[in-house]
Amino acid sequence: MNSQGLVDSFSEFKDFKNIDRPTMMKVLEDVFRTLLRKKYGSDENFDVIVNTEKGDLEIWRRRNIVEDLAVEDPNTQIPLSEAIKLEPDYSVGEEAIEEITFESFGRRAILTAKQTLASRVSELENEELFKKYQDR
């Protein structure tokens, strides 16, 4: 499944459960940030962009470019030789930006994301029901 499929399935949840767009976007971003933390240990140097109008999702990773043998943290630093493969005119000291493909998470992580998504939507639905009947 690609990001389009996951966003589509979330849109179905959203429409069926009457969840507003900002909440939907926040939940979807949270699910992917959780995946990023599991895979990379942190989500601080990642940008998750959810475009519900187009129905797509982009994840961008920012890392500082260092000399090839000077990499201390591969999550926040990238060797110059790898950065040049992304874009030939990068140099040491700059920030390299690369897109993380949805497929790089693996099938198991994608299934976990779908389950987490369903769970979060269910929680939101329960909160809405509680608010609706709280004053009775």
N, CA, C and O of each residue as an XYZ file, in Angstrom:
544
protein
N       0.846     -1.183      0.000
C       0.000      0.000      0.000
C       0.885      1.238      0.000
O       1.897      1.275      0.700
N       0.520      2.244     -0.770
C       1.285      3.482     -0.784
C       0.643      4.508      0.140
O      -0.380      4.230      0.767
N       1.245      5.701      0.226
C       0.704      6.729      1.115
C      -0.694      7.137      0.667
O      -1.540      7.474      1.495
N      -0.938      7.106     -0.639
C      -2.257      7.446     -1.165
C      -3.313      6.511     -0.590
O      -4.387      6.959     -0.187
N      -3.020      5.228     -0.551
C      -3.961      4.245     -0.021
C      -4.246      4.462      1.450
O      -5.388      4.330      1.889
N      -3.219      4.793      2.216
C      -3.417      5.022      3.644
C      -4.237      6.286      3.871
O      -5.138      6.298      4.710
N      -3.933      7.349      3.128
C      -4.691      8.589      3.262
C      -6.138      8.358      2.840
O      -7.057      8.881      3.470
N      -6.350      7.573      1.772
C      -7.713      7.250      1.339
C      -8.471      6.498      2.421
O      -9.629      6.807      2.702
N      -7.821      5.513      3.027
C      -8.509      4.746      4.062
C      -8.808      5.632      5.262
O      -9.836      5.466      5.920
N      -7.908      6.579      5.552
C      -8.177      7.495      6.654
C      -9.327      8.420      6.310
O     -10.139      8.742      7.178
N      -9.415      8.855      5.062
C     -10.524      9.713      4.644
C     -11.857      9.002      4.812
O     -12.855      9.616      5.190
N     -11.868      7.701      4.529
C     -13.088      6.925      4.737
C     -13.471      6.919      6.215
O     -14.638      7.100      6.560
N     -12.477      6.711      7.090
C     -12.733      6.771      8.533
C     -13.294      8.137      8.907
O     -14.283      8.242      9.634
N     -12.638      9.192      8.393
C     -13.011     10.561      8.724
C     -14.459     10.837      8.331
O     -15.231     11.379      9.122
N     -14.822     10.460      7.107
C     -16.177     10.709      6.628
C     -17.199      9.890      7.402
O     -18.273     10.384      7.747
N     -16.861      8.651      7.668
C     -17.777      7.760      8.368
C     -17.971      8.188      9.819
O     -19.076      8.090     10.353
N     -16.915      8.655     10.449
C     -16.958      8.990     11.874
C     -17.168     10.476     12.134
O     -17.219     10.892     13.292
N     -17.290     11.287     11.082
C     -17.500     12.733     11.209
C     -16.401     13.432     12.005
O     -16.680     14.135     12.976
N     -15.168     13.236     11.594
C     -14.028     13.880     12.235
C     -13.624     15.074     11.382
O     -13.550     14.968     10.158
N     -13.362     16.217     12.027
C     -13.011     17.413     11.261
C     -11.607     17.292     10.654
O     -10.775     16.517     11.125
N     -11.370     18.066      9.615
C     -10.129     17.985      8.837
C      -8.864     18.253      9.666
O      -7.914     17.477      9.561
N      -8.807     19.322     10.489
C      -7.578     19.547     11.274
C      -7.257     18.389     12.220
O      -6.091     18.033     12.394
N      -8.269     17.813     12.819
C      -8.056     16.669     13.710
C      -7.560     15.480     12.912
O      -6.663     14.761     13.353
N      -8.140     15.271     11.742
C      -7.715     14.170     10.878
C      -6.242     14.317     10.500
O      -5.483     13.349     10.551
N      -5.845     15.522     10.123
C      -4.458     15.758      9.730
C      -3.511     15.530     10.904
O      -2.438     14.952     10.736
N      -3.904     15.980     12.082
C      -3.067     15.815     13.275
C      -2.894     14.336     13.609
O      -1.785     13.899     13.915
N      -3.961     13.572     13.556
C      -3.887     12.141     13.855
C      -2.992     11.431     12.847
O      -2.160     10.608     13.229
N      -3.153     11.739     11.577
C      -2.337     11.103     10.543
C      -0.860     11.448     10.721
O       0.005     10.584     10.580
N      -0.577     12.710     11.030
C       0.815     13.108     11.274
C       1.374     12.390     12.502
O       2.518     11.934     12.485
N       0.575     12.286     13.566
C       1.023     11.588     14.781
C       1.350     10.126     14.503
O       2.337      9.601     15.018
N       0.530      9.471     13.695
C       0.771      8.062     13.360
C       2.117      7.917     12.650
O       2.890      7.009     12.959
N       2.395      8.804     11.705
C       3.663      8.707     10.981
C       4.850      9.115     11.833
O       5.943      8.572     11.673
N       4.653     10.057     12.728
C       5.748     10.416     13.640
C       6.075      9.235     14.558
O       7.238      9.021     14.902
N       5.068      8.479     14.951
C       5.302      7.276     15.752
C       6.117      6.264     14.954
O       7.057      5.670     15.484
N       5.767      6.062     13.686
C       6.539      5.157     12.824
C       7.988      5.619     12.695
O       8.911      4.806     12.736
N       8.180      6.919     12.541
C       9.536      7.460     12.412
C      10.347      7.230     13.684
O      11.522      6.869     13.620
N       9.711      7.442     14.845
C      10.420      7.214     16.114
C      10.812      5.755     16.264
O      11.898      5.447     16.755
N       9.927      4.850     15.840
C      10.248      3.418     15.934
C      11.393      3.036     15.005
O      12.270      2.261     15.387
N      11.390      3.570     13.799
C      12.405      3.177     12.817
C      13.741      3.891     13.024
O      14.800      3.275     12.907
N      13.690      5.194     13.333
C      14.916      5.987     13.393
C      15.312      6.412     14.810
O      16.396      6.965     15.001
N      14.458      6.166     15.802
C      14.782      6.533     17.176
C      14.339      7.934     17.557
O      14.254      8.250     18.744
N      14.057      8.778     16.578
C      13.628     10.153     16.821
C      12.890     10.657     15.586
O      13.090     10.163     14.477
N      12.038     11.647     15.804
C      11.342     12.249     14.660
C      11.644     13.741     14.551
O      10.967     14.465     13.821
N      12.663     14.196     15.278
C      12.964     15.627     15.343
C      13.428     16.221     14.019
O      13.088     17.363     13.711
N      14.189     15.480     13.237
C      14.711     16.034     11.984
C      13.888     15.600     10.764
O      14.402     15.533      9.647
N      12.622     15.310     10.995
C      11.719     14.911      9.914
C      10.571     15.911      9.793
O      10.096     16.449     10.794
N      10.139     16.151      8.577
C       8.948     16.956      8.317
C       7.907     16.037      7.700
O       8.159     15.396      6.679
N       6.736     15.976      8.324
C       5.636     15.170      7.802
C       4.608     16.145      7.240
O       4.070     16.983      7.963
N       4.345     16.026      5.951
C       3.420     16.935      5.274
C       2.222     16.130      4.787
O       2.352     15.248      3.938
N       1.052     16.449      5.340
C      -0.186     15.770      4.960
C      -1.008     16.740      4.126
O      -1.371     17.817      4.598
N      -1.299     16.365      2.900
C      -2.121     17.182      2.016
C      -3.415     16.423      1.766
O      -3.483     15.547      0.904
N      -4.437     16.772      2.532
C      -5.704     16.044      2.410
C      -6.468     16.424      1.148
O      -7.323     15.665      0.692
N      -6.171     17.593      0.576
C      -6.836     17.985     -0.666
C      -6.420     17.058     -1.805
O      -7.260     16.570     -2.560
N      -5.118     16.824     -1.919
C      -4.602     15.940     -2.958
C      -4.643     14.485     -2.519
O      -4.586     13.577     -3.349
N      -4.741     14.267     -1.216
C      -4.763     12.900     -0.706
C      -3.388     12.265     -0.679
O      -3.256     11.053     -0.850
N      -2.348     13.088     -0.462
C      -1.016     12.496     -0.389
C      -0.288     12.898      0.888
O      -0.736     13.759      1.645
N       0.834     12.252      1.093
C       1.618     12.442      2.298
C       3.091     12.423      1.903
O       3.521     11.579      1.116
N       3.850     13.348      2.449
C       5.285     13.388      2.174
C       6.039     13.414      3.492
O       5.613     14.056      4.453
N       7.163     12.709      3.527
C       8.034     12.733      4.693
C       9.419     13.134      4.202
O       9.977     12.500      3.306
N       9.970     14.189      4.796
C      11.283     14.703      4.417
C      12.208     14.617      5.615
O      11.826     14.963      6.733
N      13.425     14.157      5.378
C      14.434     14.005      6.426
C      15.541     15.035      6.204
O      16.086     15.147      5.106
N      15.864     15.782      7.257
C      16.928     16.780      7.204
C      18.139     16.270      7.990
O      18.016     15.878      9.150
N      19.306     16.279      7.347
C      20.540     15.871      8.027
C      21.678     16.809      7.635
O      21.742     17.295      6.505
N      22.570     17.052      8.587
C      23.745     17.890      8.336
C      24.802     17.082      7.594
O      25.034     15.912      7.897
N      25.431     17.718      6.628
C      26.469     17.052      5.837
C      27.817     17.212      6.543
O      28.229     18.320      6.886
N      28.493     16.074      6.753
C      29.814     16.066      7.392
C      30.783     15.279      6.512
O      30.375     14.613      5.561
N      32.077     15.365      6.846
C      33.088     14.577      6.132
C      32.740     13.093      6.242
O      32.077     12.681      7.194
N      33.173     12.308      5.296
C      32.806     10.893      5.227
C      33.096     10.100      6.498
O      32.275      9.270      6.888
N      34.209     10.320      7.144
C      34.563      9.535      8.333
C      34.192     10.233      9.640
O      34.539      9.743     10.714
N      33.493     11.369      9.570
C      33.168     12.150     10.764
C      31.730     11.964     11.245
O      31.280     12.711     12.113
N      31.008     10.999     10.711
C      29.612     10.788     11.099
C      29.559     10.194     12.505
O      30.087      9.111     12.757
N      28.908     10.927     13.420
C      28.738     10.448     14.790
C      27.327      9.915     15.012
O      27.132      8.927     15.720
N      26.345     10.578     14.401
C      24.945     10.171     14.534
C      24.325     10.085     13.139
O      24.024     11.115     12.535
N      24.132      8.866     12.617
C      23.598      8.733     11.250
C      22.164      9.246     11.085
O      21.704      9.429      9.958
N      21.455      9.481     12.192
C      20.100     10.024     12.081
C      20.097     11.522     11.818
O      19.166     12.043     11.203
N      21.131     12.219     12.278
C      21.175     13.670     12.098
C      22.307     14.123     11.185
O      22.375     15.293     10.811
N      23.198     13.195     10.823
C      24.330     13.538      9.967
C      24.401     12.569      8.788
O      24.031     11.400      8.893
N      24.886     13.092      7.669
C      25.045     12.272      6.472
C      26.450     12.523      5.915
O      26.892     13.669      5.838
N      27.150     11.455      5.526
C      28.476     11.666      4.933
C      28.367     12.373      3.583
O      27.391     12.204      2.852
N      29.374     13.155      3.276
C      29.387     13.925      2.030
C      29.183     13.030      0.808
O      28.479     13.412     -0.126
N      29.792     11.844      0.809
C      29.670     10.947     -0.356
C      28.216     10.526     -0.599
O      27.798     10.395     -1.750
N      27.444     10.314      0.472
C      26.021      9.963      0.315
C      25.201     11.179     -0.102
O      24.300     11.068     -0.933
N      25.514     12.339      0.474
C      24.778     13.566      0.161
C      24.926     13.926     -1.314
O      23.980     14.396     -1.945
N      26.119     13.701     -1.855
C      26.360     14.015     -3.270
C      25.506     13.132     -4.179
O      25.149     13.543     -5.283
N      25.177     11.925     -3.722
C      24.286     11.054     -4.504
C      22.880     11.644     -4.571
O      22.170     11.458     -5.559
N      22.478     12.363     -3.505
C      21.159     12.999     -3.486
C      21.139     14.235     -4.386
O      20.215     14.446     -5.172
N      22.193     15.043     -4.242
C      22.307     16.259     -5.042
C      23.791     16.579     -5.211
O      24.491     16.786     -4.220
N      24.276     16.621     -6.438
C      25.715     16.736     -6.700
C      26.411     17.982     -6.135
O      27.615     17.942     -5.882
N      25.683     19.081     -5.932
C      26.360     20.298     -5.483
C      26.298     20.537     -3.973
O      26.537     21.659     -3.526
N      25.984     19.515     -3.181
C      26.041     19.639     -1.720
C      27.491     19.749     -1.269
O      28.396     19.229     -1.921
N      27.703     20.438     -0.137
C      29.047     20.507      0.445
C      28.945     20.375      1.964
O      27.862     20.495      2.536
N      30.082     20.127      2.605
C      30.135     19.940      4.056
C      29.603     21.191      4.754
O      29.929     22.314      4.369
N      28.778     20.983      5.788
C      28.207     22.088      6.553
C      26.786     22.435      6.144
O      26.068     23.092      6.899
N      26.374     22.007      4.974
C      25.008     22.271      4.517
C      24.049     21.237      5.102
O      24.458     20.255      5.722
N      22.773     21.491      4.885
C      21.750     20.549      5.330
C      21.208     19.803      4.110
O      20.728     20.417      3.157
N      21.292     18.479      4.154
C      20.764     17.645      3.072
C      19.322     17.289      3.394
O      18.991     16.943      4.528
N      18.482     17.379      2.391
C      17.071     17.040      2.567
C      16.750     15.908      1.603
O      16.995     16.005      0.400
N      16.194     14.830      2.156
C      15.840     13.682      1.317
C      14.419     13.236      1.648
O      13.970     13.324      2.791
N      13.733     12.760      0.629
C      12.377     12.263      0.834
C      12.447     10.814      1.303
O      13.196     10.004      0.758
N      11.653     10.506      2.322
C      11.542      9.141      2.824
C      10.314      8.529      2.165
O       9.205      9.044      2.304
N      10.515      7.437      1.452
C       9.386      6.808      0.771
C       8.582      5.976      1.759
O       9.117      5.427      2.722
N       7.317      5.900      1.498
C       6.407      5.154      2.356
C       6.792      3.680      2.399
O       6.663      3.026      3.434
N       7.263      3.166      1.276
C       7.621      1.754      1.177
C       8.817      1.396      2.054
O       8.987      0.229      2.408
N       9.644      2.368      2.408
C      10.838      2.085      3.209
C      10.497      1.658      4.638
O      11.358      1.144      5.351
N       9.265      1.864      5.053
C       8.866      1.460      6.403
C       8.652     -0.046      6.521
O       8.778     -0.603      7.611
N       8.339     -0.694      5.439
C       8.099     -2.133      5.477
C       6.630     -2.458      5.706
O       5.861     -1.641      6.210
N       6.269     -3.665      5.323
C       4.871     -4.087      5.373
C       4.315     -4.131      6.788
O       3.186     -3.711      7.038
N       5.110     -4.639      7.698
C       4.655     -4.767      9.079
C       4.357     -3.403      9.702
O       3.349     -3.232     10.388
N       5.234     -2.443      9.458
C       5.039     -1.094      9.995
C       3.806     -0.433      9.383
O       3.089      0.301     10.062
N       3.566     -0.692      8.109
C       2.394     -0.126      7.441
C       1.111     -0.691      8.046
O       0.153      0.044      8.287
N       1.101     -1.992      8.288
C      -0.074     -2.601      8.925
C      -0.283     -2.042     10.326
O      -1.416     -1.794     10.738
N       0.806     -1.846     11.055
C       0.719     -1.250     12.390
C       0.139      0.157     12.302
O      -0.680      0.550     13.133
N       0.565      0.913     11.296
C       0.053      2.271     11.105
C      -1.448      2.256     10.856
O      -2.181      3.075     11.412
N      -1.908      1.331     10.023
C      -3.349      1.237      9.750
C      -4.128      0.893     11.015
O      -5.200      1.447     11.259
N      -3.585     -0.029     11.824
C      -4.254     -0.403     13.069
C      -4.273      0.767     14.053
O      -5.280      1.021     14.713
N      -3.152      1.470     14.140
C      -3.075      2.630     15.028
C      -4.054      3.696     14.584
O      -4.707      4.332     15.412
N      -4.158      3.892     13.288
C      -5.090      4.849     12.719
C      -6.526      4.499     13.102
O      -7.284      5.362     13.545
N      -6.890      3.252     12.933
C      -8.242      2.804     13.283
C      -8.499      3.002     14.770
O      -9.590      3.413     15.165
N      -7.505      2.711     15.588
C      -7.636      2.867     17.032
C      -7.827      4.334     17.418
O      -8.676      4.655     18.249
N      -7.040      5.218     16.815
C      -7.152      6.653     17.120
C      -8.513      7.200     16.707
O      -9.111      8.002     17.424
N      -8.993      6.767     15.562
C     -10.303      7.220     15.095
C     -11.386      6.738     16.049
O     -12.323      7.478     16.351
N     -11.265      5.520     16.516
C     -12.222      4.981     17.477
C     -12.201      5.787     18.779
O     -13.250      6.073     19.355
N     -11.003      6.149     19.236
C     -10.883      6.971     20.442
C     -11.565      8.322     20.248
O     -12.264      8.803     21.140
N     -11.360      8.932     19.086
C     -11.990     10.216     18.797
C     -13.509     10.094     18.783
O     -14.219     10.969     19.280
N     -13.992      9.012     18.215
C     -15.437      8.779     18.179
C     -15.988      8.643     19.598
O     -17.043      9.194     19.913
N     -15.278      7.913     20.445
C     -15.711      7.756     21.834
C     -15.712      9.085     22.578
O     -16.618      9.356     23.365
N     -14.697      9.917     22.331
C     -14.648     11.237     22.957
C     -15.838     12.089     22.531
O     -16.441     12.778     23.353
N     -16.174     12.038     21.238
C     -17.310     12.807     20.735
C     -18.619     12.339     21.377
O     -19.458     13.158     21.754
N     -18.785     11.033     21.498
C     -19.985     10.502     22.152
C     -20.049     10.932     23.607
O     -21.116     11.292     24.104
N     -18.917     10.896     24.288
C     -18.874     11.299     25.690
C     -19.264     12.767     25.833
O     -20.055     13.117     26.709
N     -18.712     13.627     24.974
C     -19.040     15.049     25.021
C     -20.519     15.281     24.744
O     -21.148     16.144     25.356
N     -21.064     14.507     23.820
C     -22.463     14.669     23.429
C     -23.410     14.371     24.589
O     -24.401     15.073     24.789
N     -23.094     13.321     25.353
C     -23.998     12.901     26.423
C     -23.521     13.293     27.814
O     -24.144     12.898     28.800
N     -22.451     14.049     27.926
C     -21.865     14.407     29.208
C     -22.815     15.238     30.068
O     -22.865     15.041     31.282
N     -23.550     16.139     29.485
C     -24.396     17.057     30.246
C     -25.771     16.505     30.577
O     -26.579     17.212     31.178
N     -26.053     15.306     30.217
C     -27.387     14.749     30.470
C     -27.487     14.191     31.846
O     -28.539     13.682     32.231
